[in-house]
């Protein structure tokens, strides 16, 4: 097993992907209806995170709250469906409240997607979501086989200091529909 791991690590390094990934940007949870605030309380009781931003994702029928640790990353994102038809609630009915994805900031998202596709990694959509004009681009991989969580790649532009826009998060949530999350 260790030899296979070393081969995978060598192949990954040779692909050039390592130089494009900057840091863990955010950890995203999906919470069952009625559990978002409880999860927020548990996390802020155990860690010095504070409420950062909260908003509704109208198109996906969900509420998203973010928690921030001082001025550092990763940010914690918690999404909760507003009713049984929400993509978030359908995910939670299947998997429970849990981590949905880990997001990594990258320096060149197009190159990351190109390299990862060549390495056999598949995505929830063919198109990168967002634009340089909006200040952010993002894309989800298909879930990992072992832990069933998604990897997100995210790139910011200009002075954009957020980590998603309402239209980006809606597009990302909708891109998971084919996974049976809706």
C-alpha positions in Angstrom: 0.0 0.0 0.0 2.8 2.5 0.8 4.4 1.9 -2.6 1.1 2.7 -4.3 0.8 5.9 -2.2 4.3 6.9 -3.2 3.5 6.3 -6.9 0.4 8.5 -6.6 2.3 11.2 -4.9 5.0 11.1 -7.5 2.5 11.2 -10.4 0.7 14.1 -8.7 3.9 16.1 -8.2 4.9 15.5 -11.8 1.6 16.8 -13.1 2.4 20.3 -11.8 -0.8 20.5 -9.7 1.1 21.1 -6.5 2.4 24.5 -7.6 -1.2 25.7 -8.3 -2.9 24.9 -5.0 -2.4 27.6 -2.4 -4.3 26.7 0.8 -7.5 25.2 2.3 -10.0 28.0 1.8 -13.2 26.8 3.5 -14.8 23.7 4.9 -18.5 23.4 4.0 -21.1 21.5 6.0 -24.6 20.7 4.9 -27.1 20.6 7.9 -30.5 19.0 8.2 -33.4 21.4 8.6 -33.2 22.7 12.2 -29.6 21.6 12.8 -27.7 24.6 11.3 -27.8 26.7 14.5 -27.0 23.7 16.7 -23.9 22.9 14.5 -22.9 26.6 14.7 -23.1 26.5 18.5 -21.1 23.3 18.7 -18.3 24.6 16.5 -18.1 28.0 18.1 -18.1 26.4 21.6 -15.2 24.2 20.7 -13.2 26.7 18.5 -12.8 30.5 18.6 -14.9 31.0 15.4 -17.3 33.9 15.1 -20.3 34.6 12.9 -19.1 36.2 9.7 -21.9 36.4 7.1 -25.3 34.8 6.6 -27.6 34.8 3.5 -30.3 33.0 1.7 -29.6 31.2 -1.6 -33.0 31.7 -3.1 -32.5 29.6 -6.3 -31.4 26.6 -4.1 -33.9 27.2 -1.4 -31.3 27.3 1.3 -29.7 29.4 4.0 -25.9 29.7 4.3 -24.0 30.9 7.4 -20.3 31.4 7.5 -18.0 31.4 10.6 -14.5 32.9 10.6 -11.5 32.2 12.8 -10.0 35.7 13.5 -8.8 36.9 10.1 -7.6 33.5 8.9 -8.7 30.7 6.7 -10.3 28.2 6.5 -13.8 29.7 6.9 -16.5 27.3 8.0 -19.7 27.4 5.8 -22.9 25.8 7.0 -25.8 25.4 4.6 -29.3 24.3 5.6 -32.3 23.7 3.3 -35.4 25.8 3.8 -37.8 22.8 3.0 -37.8 19.2 1.9 -37.3 20.2 -1.8 -33.9 22.0 -1.2 -30.8 20.4 -2.7 -29.3 20.7 0.8 -32.0 18.9 2.6 -32.1 16.1 0.0 -28.4 15.6 0.5 -28.9 15.6 4.3 -31.7 13.1 4.1 -29.3 10.8 2.3 -26.1 11.4 4.3 -27.0 13.4 7.4 -25.5 16.6 8.7 -21.8 16.4 7.7 -18.9 17.9 5.8 -20.0 18.3 2.1 -16.8 19.7 0.6 -13.3 21.1 1.2 -12.4 24.1 -0.9 -8.9 24.9 -2.0 -7.7 28.2 -3.3 -5.7 27.9 -6.5 -3.7 30.3 -8.7 -5.0 29.2 -12.1 -8.3 27.3 -12.0 -8.4 26.6 -15.8 -5.0 24.9 -15.5 -6.0 23.0 -12.4 -9.1 21.6 -14.2 -7.1 20.8 -17.3 -4.4 18.9 -15.2 -7.0 17.1 -13.0 -9.1 16.0 -16.0 -6.0 14.6 -17.6 -5.3 12.7 -14.4 -8.8 11.2 -14.5 -10.5 13.5 -11.9 -14.2 14.2 -12.8 -16.2 17.3 -12.0 -19.9 18.0 -11.3 -20.0 20.3 -14.3 -18.0 20.8 -17.5 -18.0 24.6 -16.9 -16.1 26.5 -14.3 -18.7 28.6 -12.4 -18.2 32.4 -12.1 -16.0 34.8 -13.9 -13.0 37.1 -13.5 -15.4 40.0 -13.8 -17.4 38.7 -10.8 -14.1 38.3 -8.9 -14.3 34.5 -8.4 -14.3 31.2 -10.3 -15.2 27.8 -8.7 -15.7 24.2 -9.6 -16.6 20.9 -7.7 -15.1 17.5 -8.2 -17.3 14.4 -8.0 -17.4 13.0 -4.5 -14.4 10.9 -3.2 -15.2 7.2 -3.1 -14.1 6.6 0.4 -15.5 9.6 2.4 -18.0 10.9 -0.2 -16.9 14.5 0.1 -16.3 16.9 -2.7 -13.2 18.9 -3.5 -13.8 22.5 -4.6 -11.2 24.6 -6.5 -11.6 28.4 -6.1 -9.8 31.3 -7.6 -10.3 35.0 -6.7 -9.5 38.0 -8.9 -8.8 41.7 -8.3 -9.8 43.0 -4.9 -12.6 40.4 -4.4 -12.2 39.2 -0.8 -15.2 37.0 -0.5 -15.2 33.3 -1.0 -18.3 33.0 -3.1 -21.2 35.1 -4.5 -24.9 34.2 -4.2 -24.9 33.2 -7.9 -21.8 31.1 -7.6 -23.0 29.2 -4.6 -26.4 28.6 -6.3 -24.5 27.3 -9.4 -22.3 25.1 -7.3 -25.3 23.6 -5.4 -27.2 23.0 -8.7 -24.1 21.3 -10.2 -24.6 18.6 -7.6 -28.1 17.7 -8.8 -26.8 14.8 -10.9 -25.4 13.2 -7.8 -28.8 12.5 -6.5 -28.7 15.4 -4.1 -31.9 16.9 -5.4 
